[in-house]
Amino acid sequence: MLDDARELVVLAYADELVAEPLALAAFGALFGPGDDATLVIYAPGQGEQLVVARALRALEMAGIPAEAGPDMLVLAVPGGEATEAALAGHVDAVYSRGPVAGPLGAVPRYGMADVAGLRALAAPPPELPSQEGPVVPVVMCVWQRIAFLPATGPRE
């Protein structure tokens, strides 16, 4: 069922990620394509193509380019007790905003408030290649353009 998943397997409900793209942004800030972690997007009883399209839209809304985001696997299968019992044996955590019932309720749950705890479950992030020369911090500023209306009346 999750043969292509990496070492750390985190299950999230598709409907929650689509409804709250910030949850996906928080996960994407901690895990990238090089991390040994897979976000399983669980969509019981939904069509795979629809879920993929919705997940890509949520990534876009979260500001994460699809090619630079975390490893993700869409799991659009019939739901139910048997499916969730099988999943509970293969996932390390559930990433959900609320309590989880059924067999998945026995799996540790993390929400947006404690998503950093998922990073602790994973292998350390890959080392960045060393670079020659000094490291220069970059400070970015956002400027807002202000339009002035022309003055009315005569100028002195």
N, C-alpha and C positions, 0 to 999 in steps of 0.2 A: 504494500500500500504506500509506503514512504521510502521506497528503495533509493530514490535519488536525493534524499535528504542528507544534510551534513551532520556533523557530530552533535551539535546542540539543536534540538527541534522544538520550536515554539509555535503553538497553535493559537490562531486568532480567528474570530468569527468575521466572515466577509461583511456582513451587514453592519457590524460595529466599525470596521475600518473605513467603509464607505461613508457612514454617517459622521465619523469623526476623523478626518484626514490628519489632524494634529497627532493622533495616536500613531499613525503610520510615520509621520515626521519624526516623532520621538524615537521610535524604533530605528528608523533610518539614520538618525544622528549617532546611534550607538553601534550599528552594524552596517558594514559595506559589503561589496561583492567579494572581497578577499577574506572575509571572516568565515570561520568554520561553524556557521549557524544558518538555519533555514527557518523562515517564517512560513508556516503552513496556513494558508487562507482557507478556512473550512466553510464550505457553503452547502449545507445539507439540503438536498432536494432542489437545487438550482442548476441551471444549465451552465456548462463550463465556459462557453463563449461569452455569455452575458457577464459572468463573474469576472473573467479576464478583462473585459472592456471596462467594467466598473472599477476594478482594482487599478487599471492603468489611469483612469480618471482621478482616482483618489491619490495616486502617486503624483500626478501633475498638480493637484490642489495642494499637496504637501510640499511641493517644491523639490521633489526628488526625481532626477532623470532616470528613466527606466533602466538604462544601461549602467548607471552608477549606484543603483539602489541595492538593498540587501538581497540575498538569495531568497527567492520566494517560490512557493509551490501551491498552485490552486488545487484544492481537493473538493470537487463538486460530485458528491456521491449521495446515495439515499441515506438519510439520517436514521436515527434510531438507537436503541440501547446496545445492540450488537456492534454496530459501527463505532459508537463512542467507546465501548469497552476495548475494542481493538486499538483505537487511537490512544486511549489512556496508557496502554502498554508501550507505546512508541514515542510519546512526546515527553519532553522534560519540564515544560511549563505551559500554562495557558495565559495568554495576554488578553485580558478582558476588563471592561470597566466595572462589572458587577459580579456578584457571586455566581458560581457555576454549579449546576445541578447534574445529577446522573453520574455515570462513571468518570466523566472528566472532572467532577468535583473533588476527586481524590488527588488530582495533579496540582502542584503548587500554582497559585494564581498571582499574576502581577498585573497591575494597572499602570496608567500613565504616571501616577504619583511615585511609584517605586520601580519604574522601568529600568533604572540604572542597576537594579539588582540582577536583571537578566545578563548584563555585561559581566557580572561576577561569576555567573555560571559557565560562561564561554571561555574558550582558550584565549590567552592574551591576544590583542590585535597584532597583525603582522608588523614587523619592523619596517620602518621607512628606510629607503636606501640613503646612505650617508652622502652628503654633498660637500664638495670642496668649497672653501670660502666662507665668509661670514654669513650668519643667519640674520636677516633683516626683518623685523616685525612690520607688518603691513596694517595700516589703519585705514578703514574705509569710512567715508562719510556719505550720507545721503542728503542731497540738496533738494529742496522743494522749490519749484519755480513759482514765483509770485507775479501775477499780472496786475499792473496798475491801470486803473481806468483813467482816461483823460480828464483833466480838471475842467469843470464847467465855469463859464464866466470869463471875463477878461483877466489877463495876467498883468501884473504891475511891473 
